[in-house]
């Protein structure tokens, strides 16, 4: 079986925007004084109307949702595992989100002077021109970037240290990668469980109202799971197929109108939950310690897998970028 560093890379998105909110310390203090209180709360002003940043927020939220659904958690916050088989799909779609983000920001910047003028009338005595950044400062508050890194492997160490210490570091890294791989698969089981559980709850109550997205989300997850299944877990794939076959055979409208179809689908969801539940608590491997290092094991040979990527990530990435990723682990 190919290792995780042969089947995926790491991605770090950074999506930011100006909140257009500001704490007014003067008003907060006045509230405390009027109510004979101390540090009772903080008063935050909305510097601009909500709709001013609505388009930017919408694009950013959609991008984050897409990112979370197409990646798996990594051991370091901010980084996520991106399977190489969906690298093109991910980078292409995130590129579209980035273009939409930049377009929305440009539109906002052109209307910014007008928004400030309207805020002066709306806030009246609460208006303070110092709360509003100038154009150059404001532009720096918006960003949309993607950084890609190779997943480190135990064979990447190039430092000159004693062999015993080097071997220990390699073992710890191998254990860390194995743990990350198991956590990634556990995340997929959790997503499947949560989606099926939500369907069981909504469909199990004959009077509960549900949106079309209840079934659409199941279809989307079942479509994504094979791409995210880094270990090609046969049990996960088998249950995915069962979920798809038994919970998406009826349209949302049919499930609303046909009580028997709804009842049967809810029963199937309950049955599937019982099959998924045992996979949610996979024991984690114990990482080796300085005092107790595990016996040497022979790593399985690398599997030769063809890749078709418009922007291939080289298997032997430059040492500097790999070391950066490894330094973060230790």
C-alpha positions in Angstrom: 0.0 0.0 0.0 1.3 3.5 -0.9 2.2 5.7 1.9 0.3 8.9 2.7 3.2 11.1 1.4 2.9 9.3 -2.0 -0.9 9.9 -2.3 -1.4 13.4 -1.0 0.0 16.8 -0.3 -0.6 19.5 2.3 -2.5 22.7 1.5 -2.8 25.9 3.6 -5.4 28.4 2.6 -5.5 31.9 4.0 -8.7 33.8 3.5 -9.2 37.1 5.3 -11.4 40.1 5.2 -12.1 43.3 7.2 -14.9 42.9 9.8 -15.9 46.5 9.8 -16.6 46.3 13.5 -15.0 48.4 16.2 -15.2 48.4 20.0 -16.3 51.8 21.3 -14.6 52.1 24.7 -16.3 55.4 25.5 -19.8 53.9 25.1 -18.9 50.8 27.0 -17.7 52.9 29.9 -20.9 55.0 29.8 -23.0 51.9 30.0 -21.1 50.7 33.1 -21.5 54.2 34.7 -25.2 54.5 33.9 -25.8 51.0 35.5 -23.3 51.3 38.3 -21.4 48.3 36.9 -17.8 47.3 36.2 -16.6 45.7 33.0 -20.2 44.5 32.3 -19.6 44.2 28.6 -18.3 45.8 25.4 -20.1 47.8 22.9 -19.1 47.2 19.3 -20.1 49.5 16.5 -21.0 48.3 13.0 -18.9 50.7 10.9 -20.6 49.8 7.7 -24.0 48.3 6.8 -24.0 44.5 6.6 -24.6 44.4 2.9 -21.4 46.3 2.2 -19.3 43.2 2.8 -22.0 40.6 2.1 -20.7 39.6 -1.3 -17.1 39.1 -0.1 -18.3 37.1 3.0 -20.5 34.9 0.8 -17.6 34.0 -1.5 -15.2 33.4 1.4 -17.7 31.2 3.2 -18.3 29.1 0.1 -14.6 28.7 -0.4 -14.0 27.6 3.2 -16.9 25.1 2.9 -15.5 23.7 -0.3 -12.0 23.5 1.2 -13.2 21.6 4.3 -15.3 19.1 2.3 -12.4 18.3 -0.1 -9.6 18.0 2.4 -8.8 16.0 5.6 -7.4 17.3 8.9 -3.6 17.3 9.4 -1.8 17.3 12.7 -1.0 21.0 12.5 -3.7 23.7 12.5 -4.0 25.6 9.3 -2.7 22.7 7.1 -5.0 20.1 5.5 -4.4 16.9 3.6 -5.3 17.1 -0.1 -5.4 13.8 -2.0 -3.4 14.1 -5.2 -6.3 12.6 -7.2 -8.4 15.7 -6.6 -5.6 18.3 -6.7 -6.7 19.6 -10.1 -10.3 19.8 -9.1 -9.5 21.6 -5.9 -7.0 24.1 -7.3 -9.3 24.9 -10.2 -12.3 25.6 -8.0 -10.3 27.5 -5.4 -8.9 29.5 -8.2 -12.5 30.5 -9.2 -13.2 31.4 -5.6 -10.1 33.6 -5.5 -11.1 35.4 -8.7 -14.6 36.0 -7.3 -13.1 37.2 -4.0 -10.8 39.7 -5.8 -13.7 40.9 -7.9 -15.9 41.5 -4.9 -13.1 43.3 -3.1 -12.5 45.6 -6.0 -16.2 46.4 -6.1 -16.2 47.1 -2.4 -13.1 49.3 -2.6 -14.7 51.4 -5.4 -17.8 52.0 -3.2 -15.9 52.5 0.1 -16.0 56.3 0.1 -19.8 56.2 -0.3 -20.1 53.6 2.5 -18.2 55.8 4.8 -20.3 58.9 3.9 -23.5 56.9 4.7 -22.0 55.6 7.9 -21.4 59.2 9.1 -25.1 59.9 8.8 -26.2 56.6 10.2 -23.9 56.5 13.3 -24.4 60.2 14.0 -22.6 60.9 17.3 -20.9 57.5 17.3 -19.1 58.2 14.0 -15.3 58.5 14.4 -13.2 59.0 11.2 -10.3 57.3 13.0 -12.2 54.0 12.9 -11.9 53.9 9.1 -8.6 52.7 7.4 -7.4 54.5 4.3 -7.5 52.7 1.0 -4.0 51.3 1.2 -4.5 50.0 4.8 -7.9 48.6 3.8 -6.7 46.5 0.9 -4.2 44.7 3.1 -7.1 43.5 5.3 -8.3 41.3 2.4 -6.4 38.2 1.2 -6.9 34.9 -0.6 -3.9 32.7 -0.9 -3.1 29.0 -1.2 0.2 27.4 -0.2 1.0 23.8 -1.1 3.6 21.6 0.7 4.8 18.0 0.3 3.9 15.7 3.2 7.2 14.9 4.9 8.5 11.3 5.0 11.1 9.6 7.2 13.5 9.4 4.3 13.7 13.1 3.9 16.1 13.9 6.8 19.3 15.5 5.6 20.7 16.8 8.9 24.1 15.8 10.4 23.4 14.2 13.8 24.2 11.0 15.5 22.7 8.0 13.7 20.8 6.8 16.8 19.1 10.2 17.2 18.4 10.3 13.5 16.8 6.9 13.6 14.6 7.9 16.5 13.4 11.0 14.7 12.6 8.9 11.7 10.6 6.4 13.8 8.7 9.3 15.4 7.9 10.8 12.1 6.7 7.5 10.7 4.4 7.0 13.7 3.1 10.6 13.3 2.3 10.0 9.6 0.6 6.7 10.4 -1.5 8.5 13.1 -2.4 11.3 10.7 -3.5 8.8 8.2 -5.7 7.0 10.7 -7.2 10.2 11.9 -8.0 11.2 8.3 -9.9 8.0 7.7 -11.7 8.4 11.0 -12.8 11.8 9.9 -14.4 10.3 6.8 -16.3 7.8 9.0 -17.4 10.7 11.2 -18.7 12.7 8.1 -20.6 9.6 6.9 -22.1 9.0 10.3 -23.1 12.7 10.8 -24.8 12.8 7.4 -26.7 9.6 7.8 -27.7 10.5 11.4 -29.1 13.8 10.2 -31.1 12.0 7.5 -32.4 9.4 10.1 -33.5 12.1 12.4 -35.3 14.2 9.8 -36.9 11.4 7.9 -37.8 9.4 11.1 -40.0 12.2 12.3 -43.1 12.2 9.9 -43.8 15.9 10.7 -40.3 17.2 10.4 -39.6 19.6 7.5 -36.4 19.0 5.5 -34.7 20.7 2.6 -33.7 19.2 -0.7 -30.1 19.6 0.6 -30.7 16.6 3.0 -30.5 14.2 0.0 -28.1 16.3 -2.1 -25.6 16.4 0.8 -25.7 12.6 0.9 -25.1 12.3 -2.8 -22.2 14.8 -2.7 -20.5 13.0 0.2 -20.9 9.6 -1.5 -19.3 11.2 -4.6 -16.3 12.6 -2.6 -15.6 9.7 -0.3 -13.7 7.5 -2.9 -11.5 10.5 -3.7 -10.7 11.2 0.0 -10.3 7.5 1.0 -6.5 7.6 1.2 -6.1 4.0 2.4 -8.7 2.6 0.0 -10.6 1.3 3.1 -12.9 -1.5 1.6 -15.3 -1.3 4.5 -15.7 2.5 4.1 -16.3 2.1 0.4 -18.8 -0.7 0.9 -20.9 1.3 3.4 -20.7 4.3 1.1 -22.2 2.3 -1.7 -25.0 1.1 0.7 -25.7 4.6 1.8 -25.9 5.9 -1.8 -28.1 3.0 -2.9 -30.5 3.1 0.1 -30.8 6.7 1.0 -30.8 8.5 -2.4 -33.1 6.3 -4.4 -36.1 8.6 -3.7 -36.2 12.2 -4.6 -36.8 14.8 -1.8 -40.4 15.4 -3.2 -41.2 11.7 -3.1 -40.0 11.4 0.5 -42.2 14.3 1.4 -45.3 13.0 -0.3 -44.9 9.2 0.1 -45.1 8.2 3.7 -44.1 4.6 3.1 -41.0 5.6 1.1 -40.0 8.0 3.9 -40.5 5.4 6.5 -38.4 2.8 4.7 -35.6 5.3 4.0 -35.6 6.3 7.7 -35.3 2.6 8.7 -32.4 2.1 6.3 -30.7 5.1 7.7 -31.1 3.7 11.3 -29.7 0.4 10.1 -26.7 2.0 8.4 -25.9 4.0 11.5 -25.5 0.8 13.4 -23.0 -0.4 10.8 -21.0 2.9 10.8 -20.8 3.4 14.6 -18.1 0.7 15.3 -15.7 2.5 13.0 -15.8 5.8 14.8 -13.4 4.9 17.6 -10.3 3.6 15.9 -7.5 3.2 18.5 -4.5 5.4 17.8 -1.0 4.0 17.6 1.3 5.0 20.4 4.1 7.2 19.2 7.5 6.1 20.2 9.3 7.9 23.0 12.9 8.5 23.9 12.8 5.9 26.6 10.9 3.2 24.7 11.7 3.1 21.0 9.9 0.4 19.0 11.8 -2.3 17.1 12.9 -1.5 13.6 10.4 -2.3 11.0 10.8 -2.5 7.3 8.7 -0.1 5.3 6.6 -1.6 2.5 8.0 -0.8 -1.0 6.7 2.2 -2.7 3.8 1.6 -5.0 4.1 2.9 -8.5 0.9 4.9 -9.2 0.3 6.9 -12.4 -0.7 10.5 -11.7 -2.3 12.9 -14.1 -2.0 16.4 -12.7 -1.8 19.6 -14.8 0.7 21.1 -12.3 2.5 18.0 -10.9 4.0 18.1 -7.5 7.4 16.5 -7.8 8.0 13.4 -5.7 11.4 14.8 -4.8 10.5 18.3 -3.8 13.3 20.7 -2.8 14.8 19.9 0.6 14.0 23.3 2.0 10.3 23.1 1.6 10.2 19.6 3.0 12.2 20.6 6.0 9.9 23.4 6.7 7.0 21.0 6.9 9.0 18.6 9.1 10.1 21.4 11.4 6.5 22.2 12.2 5.9 18.6 13.3 8.7 18.6 15.8 
